[in-house]
Amino acid sequence: MIAKLKGRLDETGADWAIIDVQGVGYLVHCSSKTLVALGEVGEACTVFTDLQVSENDMRLLGFAEAGERDWFRLLTGVHGVGSKVALAILSALSPAELQSACSSGDAAQVSRAQGVGPKLAGRIVNELKDKAGALPGGTGLTTAIAPAGSASADAVSALQNLGFKPAVAASAVAHAQAELGEEAGLNDLVRVALKRAAG
């Protein structure tokens, strides 16, 4: 899976950018916040990416920071939220604002995003509030989202590649991490998380 692109910003559109990586142009769909963060055409840039594959489409999504990509994965794990809606939400709200809205149950904040009605906003907030640290003693997203490049982040990616929804994969790996400890290796994390996700 393509996890990151580092190259030159070649061209931009309303919701996409082309990143030139050593002569190969990657079309990356982005939120408006990410497009602004990429800078000017011709400048060096880095984007964190998520590859979405459907029956008739392959789409590369780009994010200015790993945290935004992690939220995208959580959002698309909610029933009724596709990549277009998730990008619209991330265009309207920063990851910090989104975390705050989910933690406090503020569906109105989420419904500011284009194409997100009150009903869908309510479902997003309800499904993601636990992952946003809303529970007493919660530690924010660390329970659901791992730092990019860590064994737990790789384990989440591995489970997603096996077909598990992002939110399910993140939750299963978080529980595996808690059970095995911080020093757990990738193979052990995947083994334990798989049992939980499949169960």
Secondary structure as GFF3:
##gff-version 3
##sequence-region A 1 199
A	DSSP	beta_strand	4	12	.	.	.	ID=ss1
A	DSSP	beta_strand	16	21	.	.	.	ID=ss2
A	DSSP	beta_strand	24	30	.	.	.	ID=ss3
A	DSSP	alpha_helix	32	38	.	.	.	ID=ss4
A	DSSP	beta_strand	44	54	.	.	.	ID=ss5
A	DSSP	beta_strand	57	63	.	.	.	ID=ss6
A	DSSP	alpha_helix	66	76	.	.	.	ID=ss7
A	DSSP	alpha_helix	83	92	.	.	.	ID=ss8
A	DSSP	alpha_helix	95	104	.	.	.	ID=ss9
A	DSSP	alpha_helix	107	110	.	.	.	ID=ss10
A	DSSP	alpha_helix	118	128	.	.	.	ID=ss11
A	DSSP	three_ten_helix	130	132	.	.	.	ID=ss12
A	DSSP	three_ten_helix	140	143	.	.	.	ID=ss13
A	DSSP	alpha_helix	151	161	.	.	.	ID=ss14
A	DSSP	alpha_helix	166	180	.	.	.	ID=ss15
A	DSSP	alpha_helix	186	198	.	.	.	ID=ss16
###
